[in-house]
Amino acid sequence: MSQVTFSLDGRMVTAEDGETIWQVAKREGVAIPHLCHKDAPGYRSDGNCRACMVDIEGERVLAASCIRTPAEGMVVKTASERASKAREMVFELLAADQPSRDHHPDPESDFWKWSDHVGVSTSRFAPCAKPAQDISHPAIAVNLDACIACNLCERACREVQVNDVIGMADRGSHTVPVFDLADPMGLSTCVACGECVSACPTGALMEKSLLDASASKREIFAEETVDSVCPFCGVGCLTSVSVKDGKIVSVEGRDGPANENRLCVKGRFGFDYVSSPERLTKPLIRRDDAPKRGDIAMTLENHLDYFREATWDEALERAVGGLKAVYDAKGGRGIAGFGSAKGSNEEAYLFQKLIRQGFQTNNVDHCTRLCHASSVAALMEGIGSGAVTAPFNAAGDADCMIVIGARPEQNHPVAATYIKQAAKNGTKLIVMDPRGQGLMRFADYGLKFKPGTDVAMLNAILNVIITEGLYDSQYIAAHVDGFEALKEKIVDFTPEAMEPVCGIDAQTLREVARLYATSAKSIIFWGMGVSQHVHGTDNVRCLIAMALTTGQIGRPGTGLHPLRGQNNVQGASDAGLIPMVFPDYRSVENPDIRTEFEDAWGRTLDPVRGLTVVEIMDDILDGGIEAMFVQGENPAMSDPDQAHARKALASLKHLVVQDIFLTETAWHADVILPASAHAEKLGTFTNTNRQVQIGRPCVPMPGEARADWQILIDIANRLGLNWTYDGVPAIYEEMRSHMNSLSNISWERLERDGTVTYPADAPDKPGNEILFGQSFPTADGRGRIVPTDLVPPDELPDDDFPLVLTTGRMLEHWHTGAMTRRAEVLNAIEPEPVVSMNPRDIERSGLDIGQQVRVETRRGAITLTLRADRDVSTGMLFIPFCFSEAPANFLTNPQLDPFGKIPEFKFCAARIGTVGQQQAAE
């Protein structure tokens, strides 16, 4: 890398290749004002505000330091009289159009800080006309009287987040940002990521929550900021949380490896659920005169009436007493536990240890069973690891990307920015989804295949790879078993034969296969649209086969990446919150492994794998399991066929729920223990990239709520387990002692480095982002291809139920909505349950957009609002599962994938009609 040496304010400094004068000055501790330049990843310099002008010896005009690179021997003066006077004039001209500081949207904005720096507080120039205020958006106020037309917001929207909502309109001094075609912000396609707010140097775009009632002047200023990590999806964005009077007032993104300062609407504006008045603040015990549990028609308010407050001693005694009574009568087979992917690694480790050590059963599971269990099953089988082989940031190194069964713009918005940026920079993008999606506008190929026909489509692609000789024979010989069996299996899966099955024309299938196989570096991303089927494991087996046959794994820009849904589903799985494995995915049926944990925990452990989430519900109704401990999970909303699931919960002899809200699951509890929200706890969280990060407490817990790890210790010790942890670091270190994946990643290292990717080869070496370049962690070090056949969805449409129902998440709400439905901004944007349907189907059905409709399957019916959505294919309905008023999972099919034991959330037969029509039919 070439370097140049030049003079900066009288001393010789060195610039690296490509560095600007501004960057060198910052590194050398020289402050140069800047407004249109944002010193953050993803932002290019523009040089339009002229606030950073410097004097270069021998040049007639001043130069913008943010875009000018130095030359050898150049003499630069940042504070010459000419440069200083020019800056003063720039700030005075800009100040003329600003509201006075006493009536400014943000008197602490970068503009005023730099104005103070250059000594400008007022202006002698007349202001231009004041643009109208726009407060139509629930989260963001637009006060363009403070705008300086620096276009940072446009670059933030178009180039960093790649949402393409903001543009600059008009000319000269009248230039202003506009949203879409000059719509009010609240009516535009803005996704409220808030990147424009973060970028704006004046406060022209600001969080409404920090402003006064008129949304024109800032009135809330933080007292402190705490570095933490986002509590929502698996991306694992690092955050800076601003706090005042013990409450979170705003959240900014930090420069973490997964987000580089970016956030989405949930991460930036979804924080106030923590201070919701609905938080549980005292232990609750079900009243003796309460009606029978499980009346699913009762409202939340009704359920609150059926509990009484209790002391912690009484609540813990009742909780543990009920569990022990069942254990004494039936042993471990009578007990089950659901842990949480929303909690920390340490909480997940303690929870599974409590169930296994305290009750001698492996009946312990969590939400991975409902999202990526089939992915983990296929990955463990095929390559010996259930985690991603490369981070989503590897999109920037790829030549070709496949995104299948995932909607990252909605479910992993920050990860989506890397995919969109890569596509804009020339990486070929293939999007496969039965529904259309916004990502398809960046795609070279958008394949809207028939629902439930993933295997047909993927086997056709494998057929082309093999019949046209596009596979990597050397890689297969060195690293892969099962190729010959695959070669034999896919003979009949020609693109022409599969075209009528999957709905994608044969030529497109051939082109996609060639593009993926022949690109130097190809990577596959997938989501729950792949995994949540009775053939979900087969779907993932096909993706693994594509990577292994072409050698598209183990190198930068290649690999397999299942985008994990919840913030710590990767870490909770790693920590052993799964019924068939101890921490690090080591089998409970292996006597040598089991002996290790028996020696460490001082208790004989169950040698038989436990039951999974849906199997547990079935077993309850079969008279097996009689008591459950649920920590932070909400199966009464997340399980399929919820009438069945809630009946099971209501049938228990004893149910203990540890949570932050009175969830639908807690309605059925005998004892409810008030726990800590994410922003109130210390712990580690592992994101979808295998990056281990520390979340820190930002605000105090409300009332008598306690930290989850402390509650678990209290319960363990009442069971006689004698746990003596003195804090979260001690729990982490014990967990780490059983997990080779965390070798060389001590608590001290996490405190020092902030983020470490596992596995790490040494305490002083960075973690390995790209895995399996040499071999796989299987018995023989080789990958294994498992051929697949066509398996139809369990339940197909017919005359009675002619439509396909699929479920999933929406951008603003997360998982079962327990947190996001209690976040004011998020609920304002998406306040009511909806069913989305193709406009043509709506017209054919004689329905009207916006009316109340009834959606029914063989398991039940719900009423919600009809929404038109062209992305939904004809013959299909889509319902998000986050609305308790109309729980989508009352309708879904509980049939399981035989390998991953995951329910078929993504496909069942349904029908739709007006409320009156279907009631009359009944």
Disulfide bonds with the S-S distance in Angstrom:
none
